[in-house]
Amino acid sequence: MSPPLTLHNRPRQVMDAITAANADLAEADRAAKYAKLAESPYRFFRGTNHLYWDDVWHDWRVALYGGVPETQTWLQGDAHAYNFGAYGHHDDAVRYGMDDFDDALVGDYQYDLWRLAISLVLDARENAGLSRKGIRKALAALIEAYADELAAHDQGQTPEAVTLETAKGPLAPFLEKVAAKRSRAKMLDKWTTLGEEGRAFAERPDRLARLPAHLASQLRKAIEGEYRRTLRGARAEAEADHFRVKDMARRLDAGTGSLGLERYYVLIEGGRDHEHDDVILDIKQQTPPEAWRLMNAAEKRAWRRVFPHEGARHAAAFGAIAEHPDVYLGWLHLGETVFSVRERSPFKEDFPTHKLDGAKPYRKLARQWGRILAREHLRGARAMHPDDPGRFARAVADRIEGRREPFVAMVSTLALSYADCVRQDYHTFLESMS
């Protein structure tokens, strides 16, 4: 008789992990999510962030250029190329950067850098058609730009944001186009209608669904009560009429990794000066970041002492990392479930990497990604250590100094190898569905 096989085989691990991660979804939601995962290796990578964290949580390579308390900062937690995009909120200024912090946590900077580098490889293969040499050059551009940005701000200076006025390379025409074709008025015209009884959500059965009366009543009370108490700054002082709920709807088929989580749009009065000054609040169920599962009991207890629930964690991360935190940022509970609340951006749009003309423009964009990620980490570290805002940058620079070339080589090799693994896992997933 042959000895029994262990479960240490990659295909079995991948499918068991995907099954466990999606076990609580309704059958229809699970089918919709699996259909998205099956679209491409990159989409699969986006929707299986839990696999990435399982793989890297105890990776020994993190100790080579970090792995100490000083190299920890607020992480985005799901850094990938298509988590960069145009955004803008209350001041109607268009910016470019990361604007999704659902998986944010405190950890070593390399976890974000590695995930972003892996996503670059997958995106460059699928959307830009770069050669292996072109991909290696783009990786080097990303990693070098990240290190350069930290070195430039090792005394804790405030980094410059990427805006319509400061954008360079392929980002400049992209942001100009976004500013020209998107606006708050156009967003409201897309999602709402203006009738005799005022503005309400439009009939969009593929994107929006009406709420049952009991849920609508519960959500309205939470907006007018708990949510308002979580606000900070000028919005906390706003008149009650500013938050008068005009309509509510369930948001359908949004996201990839978050597909199946509850999400709502709430239309509130906002200002009264203009026809298009109503505000759409995006209310999204928050679950622990993927790395939460991998923390030990002591780490989880320490985490909960600081963040009693995921709404507080999301708001703290957003406030620490974001260049311009949303003034509508807050949270609320519906029963035992916690939701983040923020304004829906009128300018949300991804950069179309498939339209880049060759390897050189892609490298320019990769440099921007590296700089933006470094700036996020700098802001996150400054929020953690306001008494010594340059501590994080100095710590990373000390570990890279004199070893820049092997640092770039290590991250590049990891990214290329892991992207190959993602492609293999993706085919395992496809075979399981056939």
C-alpha positions in Angstrom: 0.0 0.0 0.0 1.3 3.5 -0.9 1.8 6.0 1.9 -0.9 8.7 2.1 -0.2 12.0 0.2 -0.1 15.2 2.2 -2.1 18.3 1.3 1.1 20.1 0.4 0.4 20.4 -3.3 -0.3 23.8 -4.9 -3.4 23.0 -6.9 -5.2 21.6 -3.8 -4.1 24.5 -1.7 -5.3 27.0 -4.3 -8.7 25.5 -4.7 -9.2 24.9 -1.0 -8.3 28.5 -0.2 -10.6 29.9 -2.9 -13.5 27.7 -1.7 -13.0 28.8 1.9 -12.7 32.5 1.0 -16.0 32.4 -0.9 -17.9 30.0 1.3 -20.2 32.6 2.8 -21.3 34.1 -0.5 -24.7 33.4 -2.0 -24.6 31.0 -4.9 -25.4 33.7 -7.5 -22.7 36.0 -6.1 -20.2 33.2 -6.0 -20.9 32.4 -9.6 -20.6 36.0 -10.6 -17.3 36.4 -8.8 -15.9 33.1 -10.3 -16.8 34.4 -13.7 -14.7 37.5 -13.1 -11.8 35.5 -11.8 -11.9 33.4 -15.0 -11.4 36.4 -17.3 -7.6 36.6 -17.1 -4.6 35.9 -14.8 -4.6 39.6 -13.8 -8.3 39.5 -12.8 -7.6 36.3 -10.9 -4.8 38.0 -9.0 -7.1 40.9 -8.1 -9.8 38.6 -6.8 -7.6 36.3 -4.8 -5.6 38.7 -2.6 -6.0 36.1 0.2 -3.7 33.7 -1.8 -1.0 36.4 -2.0 -1.1 37.0 1.8 -1.0 33.3 2.5 2.2 33.1 0.4 4.1 36.1 1.6 3.2 36.3 5.3 6.2 34.3 6.4 8.4 34.8 3.4 12.0 35.0 4.6 13.0 37.5 1.9 11.2 40.3 3.8 14.1 40.2 6.3 16.7 41.1 3.6 15.6 44.8 3.2 13.2 45.2 6.1 11.3 43.0 8.5 11.8 45.2 11.5 9.4 47.6 13.4 11.0 50.7 11.8 10.2 49.5 8.2 6.5 49.1 9.0 3.9 51.6 7.9 0.3 51.8 6.9 -0.1 49.5 3.8 -2.6 49.8 1.1 -3.0 46.0 1.5 -4.1 45.3 -2.1 -1.6 47.2 -4.1 -2.0 46.5 -7.8 -1.8 48.6 -11.0 -5.6 49.0 -11.4 -6.0 50.3 -7.9 -4.4 53.4 -9.2 -6.7 55.8 -11.0 -8.2 59.2 -11.3 -10.3 60.4 -8.3 -11.5 63.6 -6.7 -14.1 64.5 -4.1 -15.5 67.6 -2.4 -13.3 70.2 -4.0 -13.9 68.9 -7.5 -10.1 68.7 -8.2 -8.9 65.8 -10.3 -6.0 63.7 -8.9 -4.3 60.4 -9.6 -3.3 57.8 -7.0 -4.7 55.0 -4.9 -8.1 55.6 -3.5 -9.2 52.2 -2.1 -8.1 51.2 1.4 -10.5 48.3 2.2 -7.5 46.0 2.9 -5.3 48.5 4.6 -3.2 47.4 7.6 0.1 48.2 9.3 3.0 46.0 8.1 6.3 45.9 6.3 6.5 48.1 3.2 7.7 45.3 1.0 4.3 43.5 1.0 2.8 46.4 -0.9 5.8 46.8 -3.2 6.0 43.1 -4.0 2.2 43.0 -4.9 2.4 46.1 -7.0 5.5 44.7 -8.9 3.7 41.4 -9.5 0.7 43.2 -10.9 2.9 45.2 -13.2 4.2 41.9 -14.7 0.7 40.5 -15.2 -0.6 43.8 -16.6 2.4 44.3 -18.9 1.9 40.8 -20.3 -1.8 41.0 -20.8 -2.5 44.6 -21.7 0.7 46.2 -22.9 2.3 43.2 -24.7 5.8 44.1 -23.4 8.7 41.8 -24.0 10.5 40.1 -21.1 13.2 42.7 -21.4 10.7 45.5 -21.5 9.0 44.1 -18.4 12.3 43.9 -16.5 13.0 47.6 -17.4 9.5 48.6 -16.2 10.1 46.7 -12.9 13.4 48.4 -12.4 11.8 51.8 -13.1 9.0 51.1 -10.5 11.4 49.9 -7.8 14.0 52.6 -8.3 11.3 55.3 -8.3 10.0 54.0 -5.0 13.5 54.0 -3.4 14.3 57.5 -4.8 11.1 59.0 -3.4 11.8 57.7 0.0 15.4 59.0 -0.2 14.1 62.4 -1.2 11.8 62.7 1.9 13.9 61.0 4.6 13.5 64.1 6.8 9.7 63.7 6.8 8.9 66.4 4.2 5.4 66.5 2.7 5.4 64.8 -0.7 3.8 66.4 -3.8 0.5 65.0 -5.0 -0.2 64.0 -8.7 -2.8 66.6 -9.8 -4.0 68.0 -13.1 -1.3 70.7 -12.7 1.6 68.4 -11.6 1.0 65.3 -13.7 3.8 64.2 -16.1 4.3 61.7 -18.9 1.2 59.8 -20.0 -0.7 60.9 -16.9 -1.0 64.5 -18.0 -3.3 63.9 -21.1 -5.2 61.2 -19.1 -6.1 63.6 -16.3 -6.9 66.3 -18.8 -9.3 64.0 -20.5 -10.9 62.9 -17.2 -11.4 66.6 -16.1 -13.0 67.4 -19.5 -15.4 64.5 -19.7 -16.3 63.9 -16.0 -18.0 66.2 -13.5 -20.3 66.1 -10.5 -23.2 67.1 -12.8 -22.5 64.3 -15.2 -22.2 61.8 -12.4 -25.5 62.8 -11.0 -27.1 62.7 -14.5 -25.8 59.2 -15.0 -27.0 57.7 -11.7 -30.0 59.8 -10.9 -33.1 61.5 -12.4 -34.6 64.9 -11.5 -38.4 64.8 -11.3 -41.3 66.8 -9.9 -40.6 65.4 -6.4 -36.8 66.1 -6.6 -33.8 64.0 -7.4 -33.8 60.2 -7.0 -31.8 57.3 -8.3 -32.4 56.3 -11.9 -33.7 52.9 -12.9 -30.6 50.9 -13.6 -31.4 47.2 -13.0 -27.9 46.1 -13.9 -26.3 48.4 -11.3 -29.0 49.4 -8.8 -31.8 47.7 -6.9 -34.5 49.1 -4.7 -34.2 48.4 -0.9 -37.0 46.7 1.0 -38.8 49.0 3.4 -37.3 47.7 6.6 -33.8 47.9 5.3 -34.4 51.4 3.9 -35.7 52.6 7.3 -32.7 51.1 9.1 -30.2 52.6 6.7 -31.8 56.1 6.9 -31.7 56.0 10.7 -28.0 55.0 10.6 -27.1 57.8 8.2 -28.9 60.4 10.3 -27.6 59.0 13.6 -24.4 57.0 14.0 -22.8 58.0 10.7 -23.0 61.7 11.5 -21.3 61.2 14.8 -18.3 59.6 13.1 -17.6 62.7 10.9 -14.7 65.0 11.5 -13.9 68.6 10.5 -16.3 70.9 8.7 -18.8 68.1 7.8 -19.3 67.3 11.4 -20.6 70.9 11.9 -22.9 70.8 8.9 -26.6 71.4 9.3 -28.8 68.4 9.6 -30.5 69.2 6.4 -27.2 68.7 4.5 -27.6 65.0 5.3 -31.3 64.7 4.5 -31.7 61.3 2.7 -33.4 61.7 -0.7 -33.1 58.2 -2.0 -31.3 54.8 -1.4 -30.4 51.8 -3.5 -28.4 48.6 -3.4 -25.3 48.7 -5.6 -24.9 45.7 -7.8 -22.0 43.9 -9.5 -19.2 46.2 -8.2 -15.6 45.2 -7.6 -13.9 41.8 -7.9 -12.4 40.7 -4.6 -15.3 42.5 -2.8 -18.0 41.1 -5.0 -20.8 39.7 -2.8 -20.3 42.1 0.0 -23.3 44.4 0.8 -23.0 47.8 -0.8 -25.4 50.7 -1.0 -25.7 54.2 -2.6 -27.4 56.9 -0.6 -28.4 60.2 -2.1 -28.3 63.1 0.3 -29.2 66.8 0.0 -25.7 68.2 0.2 -25.8 71.9 -0.6 -28.8 73.9 -1.8 -27.1 76.4 -4.0 -27.0 74.4 -7.3 -29.0 71.8 -9.1 -26.0 69.4 -9.0 -24.8 69.7 -5.5 -26.4 66.6 -4.2 -24.0 64.0 -2.8 -23.9 60.2 -3.4 -22.6 58.3 -0.4 -21.0 55.0 -1.1 -21.7 52.6 1.8 -19.7 49.4 1.7 -19.5 46.4 4.0 -16.1 46.2 5.7 -14.4 42.9 6.6 -11.0 42.4 8.1 -8.0 42.8 5.8 -6.8 39.6 4.3 -3.7 39.6 6.6 -6.0 39.5 9.7 -6.5 35.7 9.3 -2.7 35.3 9.6 -2.1 37.3 12.7 -1.6 35.3 16.0 -4.0 35.7 18.9 -1.8 38.4 20.6 -1.6 40.4 17.5 -5.4 40.3 17.0 -6.0 41.4 20.6 -3.6 44.3 20.2 -5.3 45.2 16.9 -8.8 45.2 18.4 -7.7 47.4 21.3 -6.9 50.1 18.7 -9.6 49.4 16.2 -12.8 48.0 17.8 -14.3 47.3 14.4 -13.4 47.5 10.7 -15.2 50.8 10.1 -12.8 52.4 12.5 -9.8 50.7 11.0 -10.8 51.8 7.5 -11.3 55.4 8.5 -8.0 55.5 10.4 -6.1 54.0 7.3 -7.9 56.4 4.9 -7.0 59.4 7.0 -3.4 58.3 7.4 -2.6 57.2 3.8 -4.8 59.4 1.5 -3.4 62.6 0.1 -6.8 64.3 0.5 -9.0 62.3 2.9 -12.7 62.3 2.0 -14.6 64.8 4.2 -17.6 62.4 4.1 -15.5 59.6 5.5 -17.1 57.7 8.4 -18.9 54.4 9.2 -22.2 53.0 10.4 -23.6 49.7 11.6 -26.6 47.8 10.2 -27.2 45.2 12.9 -23.9 43.6 13.6 -22.4 44.4 10.2 -20.2 47.5 9.9 -20.0 49.6 6.8 -17.6 52.3 5.6 -19.1 55.5 4.3 -17.5 57.9 1.8 -18.5 60.1 -1.1 -18.7 58.5 -4.5 -16.1 60.3 -6.6 -17.3 62.1 -9.8 -13.9 61.5 -11.4 -13.2 57.8 -10.7 -11.5 56.2 -13.7 -8.8 53.7 -14.4 -5.8 54.4 -16.6 -6.1 52.3 -19.8 -2.7 50.7 -19.9 -3.6 48.8 -23.1 -3.5 52.2 -24.9 0.1 52.9 -24.0 2.3 53.0 -27.1 5.3 50.9 -26.3 7.7 50.2 -23.5 9.0 53.7 -22.8 5.6 55.2 -21.9 4.9 52.2 -19.7 8.2 52.8 -17.8 7.2 56.4 -17.3 3.9 55.2 -15.8 5.6 52.6 -13.7 7.8 55.3 -12.2 4.7 57.2 -11.2 3.3 54.1 -9.5 6.5 53.7 -7.5 6.6 57.3 -6.4 2.9 57.3 -5.4 3.2 54.1 -3.4 6.3 55.6 -1.6 4.3 58.8 -0.8 1.5 56.7 0.6 3.9 54.8 2.8 5.5 58.1 3.9 2.2 59.6 4.9 1.2 56.4 6.7 4.5 56.3 8.7 4.1 60.0 9.5 0.7 59.4 10.9 2.1 56.6 13.1 5.2 58.6 14.2 4.4 62.3 14.1 7.2 63.0 16.5 9.8 61.6 13.9 8.2 61.7 10.5 11.4 60.7 8.7 11.9 57.5 10.7 10.5 55.1 8.2 12.2 56.6 5.1 15.6 56.5 6.9 15.1 52.9 8.1 14.4 51.7 4.6 17.2 53.8 3.0 19.6 52.3 5.6 18.7 48.8 4.5 18.9 49.5 0.8 22.0 51.7 0.9 24.9 50.2 -1.0 22.6 47.3 -2.1 20.3 49.1 -4.5 21.1 46.8 -7.4 20.5 43.5 -5.6 17.3 45.0 -4.1 16.0 45.8 -7.5 17.0 42.4 -8.7 15.4 40.5 -5.8 12.0 42.3 -6.2 12.1 41.9 -9.9 12.9 38.2 -9.7 10.2 37.7 -7.1 7.6 39.5 -9.2 8.4 37.6 -12.4 8.4 34.2 -10.6 5.2 34.9 -8.7 3.4 36.2 -11.9 4.3 32.8 -13.4 2.8 31.1 -10.3 -0.4 33.2 -10.7 -0.8 32.1 -14.3 -0.4 28.5 -13.2 -2.9 29.0 -10.4 -5.3 30.6 -12.8 -5.2 27.6 -15.1 -5.8 25.3 -12.1 -8.9 27.4 -11.3 -10.1 27.2 -15.0 -9.7 23.4 -15.0 -11.7 23.2 -11.8 -14.6 25.0 -13.5 -14.6 22.9 -16.6 
